[in-house]
Every structure is written in structure tokens, then in C-alpha cells.
Amino acid sequence: MKKTLLSITAAALLAVPVMAEDTKSKKKGDEPGISGMVKLMHIVDGAYTGTGATDNSMDPSTGSALLANVKYKTEKFAGGLSAVINAYALFDTGLTERNDAEYKEASGMFINNAADDGDPFYTLGEAYLDYKDKAHHAKLGRQLFQTPLTTIKFSTMPSFYEGLSYINKLTDTMKLSAGHMTKMAYGARAYADAALIGENTGTAGATTQTIIDNYEMQGKFVGFAEMLGGVPSDSAGMTYLGLDYKMQKNLTIRAWDYMVQDIVNNLYVDADYKMPMGKTTKLVLGAQYLTQSYDYNSVTSDFALTGAKVGIAGKLGERKYNLSYAMNSSSGDAMVNVWGADPAYTSTIFSRNAYRDEVSASKISAKIGLMKGLKLVVEMADYGQSKTLKGATAAANDATETDIILVYKPNKKWMFKIFNAQRTSEYDDTTTKELKQNHTRMMATYKF
């Protein structure tokens, strides 16, 4: 069966460029016509026997997935109105070791409802009316929703929202965003957000595995209160308002507020300043502030996060580089991070500890162009010890993560990436099994 699936996968990957050439689809994402993507993702290592001490007991170990989507956008009619549909399909390539007791399935690669036996998962993730002119842009229906508190890392299938989003370009320097989302569909990484990444603390983009399992909500459009184990009548949805203001050529300030009725209010503000230091070098400064007021089903949270970053970006000959240092500090309670938020400067591939209670986090990042199309990224983060409990377990040491990422983009259509993440949990007391992670993954993406 594996050989058969691998043959199908290989044939599909080889056929994509041919199909793209046949249809002569060279459309950009905002133009009418057919476009799409094929993404192959494979975990290289991570074996864990489940007994005794190991330096890799946190690793989800095994997963090999293929994501494909095909998008169609109509020509504009009625002075700027068009329609968009985007269908997504998620497959197991056949290399996932589902029947080997030494391995655990990488839940973040698949939609959990279909993960047990590796069945494909299909969804119409985007289906919306789109209106756009020089000053206005509105979407009504199912859509990707990229804003400061709804953008989160994902592996294969992203999270989708359903509702109305609106952008008004008030001036050349000011943009107003507003809207109301009634439903959301958790993407493939939500299960890992709750468990592996959030360590069941509720701070990484989903509450618990139990709610995802019991409601079988992953990949399905459900109400915001339902994602907390509640009922649809508890919430009328998420209402948001945002303002982006470019005060001067190099200074941008953003302020966004999100409210889920009778449950939560999140406010996020950040500022970025780029100061030229010669012809090819810039000093980059940033500051951020996030606060949450949450009260639902006897759970309350008053959370605050501050952050700052400083960096230098420039060129050495034709090679681009970006060096930065960032820090975050949290206070109050841990954030109840239900629907996916990750603006923190110190987040890494698998660690979002900045949203826990009383955290002092720091991260050093380096991005260096090695040659045309080839980039090396190294990130090292330390999150200290939070006051957030994992069940009844308190932090025993500093949580850390080091990521090494190699990205190759030979052209606009193809992208190849390989990364290794080394992570230690703050709950690692080394008395039983070591809560550490050593994870290597390969990815290939083709857009048409």
C-alpha cells in the first residue's frame, strides 16, 4: 500500500508543472482564474520507544503529508465584485508509521478526525464574495483571516474563518479594518497546539485535545464558544476593529481589538521603526503590547504581554542579512489562547511560552542569504520558568528552543525547506523521562 501511495504522490508532484503549463495559468493570487498549491511535508526522525529516559520524548515522531488546494476566482462584475472558491485536500503519503508501536503520529500534520486510519480530508476552506476598489476591500463568507491575533504558524491545513471582513484605506497612510466572524474551523496544527506545543496549558492556540476530540471540530466550521466546550447560543461571534497608521516613512503603528461576546476581549498594539544607517543597512526597532480580559465557564484571566525587539537588516554585497534580539514579559494570568494568536516576538517553531503566566522570554535570530534563493535562519530562545501549571506540575527549569532552518527558493513557484528544532520543556524534571524534542522536517511547495 505504501509503495502505491508513494507512486501516486510522486506522479501528482511530477504532474503539477505539466498541468499548470497545460492550463497556462500564470495568474497572481489576486487575479481571476485558476491558481493553487501542492505542499509535501515529511518528518525525518523522531523515534521514541515509550520506555525509560530519552532525549526525544516530546517529539510526535512520524508524519508524511501532502496538501493540495485549487482556487478559482471569477472576473469582476458589478463594479468590483467577484467570487472565490478554494478547495483543499490533505493526504497521508503512505510513509507515516501508523502501525508501529515505537512511533507516535504527528497530530499537527493531519486533521484529527481522519488521522486514525490515514483517510484523506477534503474541505471547501474558502468560499466568499470579494469586493475591491481603490479604497475598499470586503470579503463575505469562508476565508483565510490574516490579522495580528488570528495569524498563527501552521504546517499543512490552515485555520479558516467564516464571516465578514472589511478594509478601508482612509488615506495613503491610514487603513481601517473591521468585521465580524461567526465561525471558525481549526486547521491541522490545532491538535498539536493544545498538546505538543501548548503542553495542555491552553496557551498555544487551542484549549484541550479533549474538546477537539469530543466535538470532532477540527476542520469543521463551528461557533467560537463551541471551541471552549460551550454551545452556539453562548456567543454571537468575534467582532474586531483595527487601525494601521504609517505616521512617517519609517514608523508604523497598529492597534487591534477583538471581542467575543460575553467571553473575551483582546487588545493588541505594536509599533515598528526602521532607521537608515547608510545605503544598505537599517536599524529595526519594535514594541508590542497585548492584553486580555477573559471570563467564561468559571475561568477568568487578566493577561498582559509586553515585548521589544532591536535588529539590523542590510546587505553584504548581494547577500541579505537580518540580525535581531527580542524579549517578552507577561504578567497577570496565563492567556486563554483559544482561537489562535501568535504575535509574540519570542515565539519559535514549537514554543509559545510567552503566553504563559509570569514569563521572561528572549530570542536571538539570524537570517543570512547564502546565495541567490538560499537562506539560513537560526533562532535561539529562552523562556525562563512560568507560573503556569501543567495539571498539578510546576515548572522545573528554563524552557528553551533552538531552530536551524534552510530555505531554498529557486523561483516564485518552488520552495524547499528543511529544519531542525531542539526543544526542552519547562516541566522537564529528568526524574522519569526527559521532556525534550529533537525534530527534523523537510518541505517542498509548488504554486501554480
MOLIN-V419945 format. One line per field, one symbol per residue. psi: psi as a letter, one per 30 degrees, with the letter a starting at -180 (. if undefined). Layout:
psi: ???
//
This chain:
psi: eeeeeeeeeeeeeffeeeeeeefhjhklfgllaklakkkkkkkeagkkfgkaklghffkfekkjlkkkkkkkkllklhhfklkkkjkkkklkfffkifgkfflkkjffflkefgfeggklkkkiekjlkkkkaffkjkkjaklkjjleggklkldcklkllkakkkkjjeaffkkkklakkflkjkaffeeeeedeefhhfgggfldleeeeeefhfkfkjlleeffggaleffkgakklkkkkjjeaegkkkkkkkkkjkgelkkkkklkkkjjkiaegkkkkklklkkkkjkjkhgklkjkkkllllklkkakjbgkkljklklkkkllblkkjiegjkifkfgkaefkhffglkikjllkkkkkkjelkfkkkkkkkkkgaklgkkjcgklkflkklkkkjkkkkjfafekkkkklkkjkkkfgjfgfckkilkjkkkkkkkkk.
//
